[in-house]
Amino acid sequence: MSAASSSQSASPRKTWFAISIATAGGLGYIPFAPGTFGSLAGLVLTMLPSWALFKLAMDGVEIHIRGVDPILLAQVVIAIFVGGIGVWSATRAAEFWQQKDPQRVVIDEVSGQHLTLLLGCSIPVASRADVWNGSSLGLMTLHTALSWKYLLLGLILFRVFDIWKPFPARQAESLPGGWGIMADDWMAGIYAGIVLGLARSVFHF
């Protein structure tokens, strides 16, 4: 076997981890609307910190960080971590498939959707009891409940802005490697997060 053939056969083994992240555990291989499934993964990711905190509380473990909201802190850490590993994995996947922005890469939708909810739901809406009442799906912060209305509107808004790609989202696609793959979804997430926050403030739903 030639050295070139050996290198090609070893390449999938070297990149399987990056590709599994870039495709959000294989969601990118779904033949229809893989970006939407990536966004749904972003919704689940958003709810993980509150689920984990309440699981720890049920087990008798309490987390107190003076002056810091542990759920919000976890959300910020997740946003930074997913964004960073998304750039790395998207770059590796694009190089492996030799495409600038492979459709199978959906870690950008995961990150953008999470950013939408982080920006749009982190601030409690004034004049309404926007706290955990046991019936919501989760928390963005200790003071802001995530209801199905926020999740649905956040999903719709992010998908609209991700497809629309208003300035400078489309221009961000020209950035090199994984930066270009991720940045346009971050911009869509920022736009969607702002609109979601305004909608919550205006309609108090």
C-alpha positions in Angstrom: 0.0 0.0 0.0 1.4 3.4 -1.0 2.0 6.2 1.6 -0.7 8.3 0.0 -3.2 5.4 0.2 -2.2 4.8 3.8 -2.7 8.5 4.6 -6.1 8.6 3.0 -7.3 5.5 4.9 -6.1 6.9 8.2 -7.7 10.3 7.6 -11.2 9.2 8.7 -9.9 7.8 11.9 -8.0 11.0 12.7 -11.1 13.2 12.0 -13.9 11.1 13.4 -14.1 13.1 16.6 -14.2 16.5 14.8 -16.8 15.2 12.4 -19.0 13.8 15.1 -19.0 17.2 16.8 -19.4 19.1 13.6 -22.5 17.0 12.7 -23.9 17.3 16.3 -23.6 13.6 16.9 -24.8 12.6 13.4 -27.8 15.0 13.2 -26.2 16.6 10.1 -26.6 13.3 8.2 -30.4 13.5 8.4 -31.5 13.9 4.8 -34.1 16.6 5.4 -33.7 19.9 7.2 -30.5 19.0 9.1 -30.1 22.6 10.2 -33.5 22.5 11.9 -32.4 19.4 13.8 -29.2 21.2 14.8 -31.3 24.0 16.1 -33.4 21.6 18.2 -30.1 20.2 19.6 -29.3 23.8 20.6 -32.7 24.0 22.5 -31.9 20.9 24.4 -28.4 22.2 25.2 -30.0 25.3 26.6 -32.0 23.4 29.1 -29.2 21.1 30.3 -27.8 23.4 33.0 -31.2 23.8 34.8 -31.8 20.0 34.5 -28.4 19.3 35.9 -28.8 21.8 38.8 -32.2 20.4 39.8 -30.8 16.9 39.6 -28.0 17.9 41.9 -30.5 19.6 44.3 -32.6 16.4 44.4 -29.5 14.5 45.3 -28.8 16.9 48.2 -26.0 18.8 46.4 -26.4 22.6 46.5 -24.3 24.9 44.4 -23.8 28.5 45.7 -21.5 31.0 44.1 -21.7 34.3 45.9 -23.0 37.0 43.6 -23.1 34.7 40.6 -26.1 33.0 39.0 -24.8 29.4 38.5 -27.2 28.7 35.6 -26.4 31.9 33.7 -22.7 31.2 34.3 -23.1 27.7 32.9 -24.9 29.1 29.8 -22.1 31.6 29.1 -19.5 28.8 29.5 -21.5 26.6 27.2 -21.7 29.4 24.6 -18.0 30.0 24.6 -17.1 26.3 24.6 -19.5 25.3 21.8 -18.4 28.3 19.8 -14.7 27.4 20.1 -15.0 23.7 19.5 -17.5 24.5 16.7 -14.9 26.6 14.9 -12.3 23.8 15.3 -14.6 20.9 14.3 -16.2 22.8 11.4 -12.7 23.6 10.0 -11.7 20.0 10.1 -14.9 18.8 8.6 -14.7 21.3 5.7 -11.2 20.2 5.0 -12.1 16.5 5.1 -15.1 16.9 2.8 -13.3 19.6 0.7 -16.3 21.9 0.9 -16.4 25.5 2.2 -19.6 25.0 4.2 -20.8 21.3 4.2 -24.5 20.9 4.8 -23.8 18.1 7.2 -22.0 20.5 9.5 -24.7 21.7 12.0 -22.7 22.6 15.0 -23.1 26.2 13.8 -26.9 25.9 14.2 -26.4 24.4 17.6 -24.3 27.3 18.7 -26.5 30.0 17.0 -29.7 28.6 18.5 -28.1 28.5 22.0 -26.9 32.1 21.5 -30.4 33.2 20.5 -31.9 31.9 23.8 -29.0 33.2 25.9 -29.5 36.7 24.6 -33.2 36.7 24.3 -34.1 35.0 27.6 -31.4 36.0 30.1 -33.1 39.2 31.3 -36.3 38.8 33.3 -39.2 40.7 31.9 -40.3 43.5 34.2 -43.9 43.5 35.6 -44.4 39.7 35.3 -43.6 36.8 37.6 -41.0 35.2 35.3 -39.6 32.7 37.7 -39.6 28.9 38.0 -43.0 27.6 38.7 -42.5 23.9 38.2 -44.4 23.9 34.9 -41.8 25.3 32.5 -39.3 23.2 30.6 -36.2 24.8 32.2 -34.4 27.9 33.2 -32.1 30.3 31.4 -31.2 31.9 34.7 -32.5 31.5 38.3 -34.9 34.4 37.5 -36.0 33.5 34.0 -38.1 30.5 33.1 -37.9 28.9 29.7 -41.4 28.2 28.6 -42.4 26.4 25.4 -43.4 29.8 24.0 -39.9 31.2 24.3 -38.4 28.0 22.8 -40.8 27.9 19.9 -40.4 31.6 19.1 -36.6 31.4 19.5 -36.4 28.5 17.2 -38.6 30.2 14.5 -36.7 33.5 14.8 -33.3 31.9 14.5 -34.2 29.8 11.5 -35.7 32.9 9.8 -32.5 35.0 10.4 -30.3 32.0 9.6 -31.9 31.7 6.2 -32.3 35.4 5.6 -28.7 36.2 6.6 -29.0 40.0 7.1 -25.9 42.2 7.2 -23.3 41.2 8.2 -24.2 37.6 8.4 -23.8 36.8 4.7 -20.5 38.7 4.7 -19.3 36.7 7.6 -19.4 33.6 5.5 -16.3 34.8 3.7 -14.2 34.3 6.8 -11.7 31.5 6.6 -12.4 27.9 7.6 -14.7 27.2 10.5 -14.9 30.9 11.4 -17.0 31.5 8.2 -19.2 28.5 8.9 -19.9 29.6 12.5 -19.9 33.4 12.3 -23.0 33.8 10.1 -25.0 31.7 12.6 -23.7 33.8 15.5 -25.0 36.9 13.7 -28.3 35.2 13.1 -28.4 34.2 16.8 -27.7 37.8 17.8 -30.5 39.2 15.6 -32.9 36.5 16.8 -32.0 37.0 20.4 -32.6 40.8 20.2 -36.0 40.3 18.6 -36.9 37.5 21.1 -36.0 39.8 24.0 -38.0 42.7 22.6 -41.0 40.4 22.0 -40.9 39.2 25.6 -40.8 42.8 26.8 -43.6 44.1 24.6 -46.1 41.2 24.8 -45.2 39.8 28.3 -46.1 36.3 27.2 
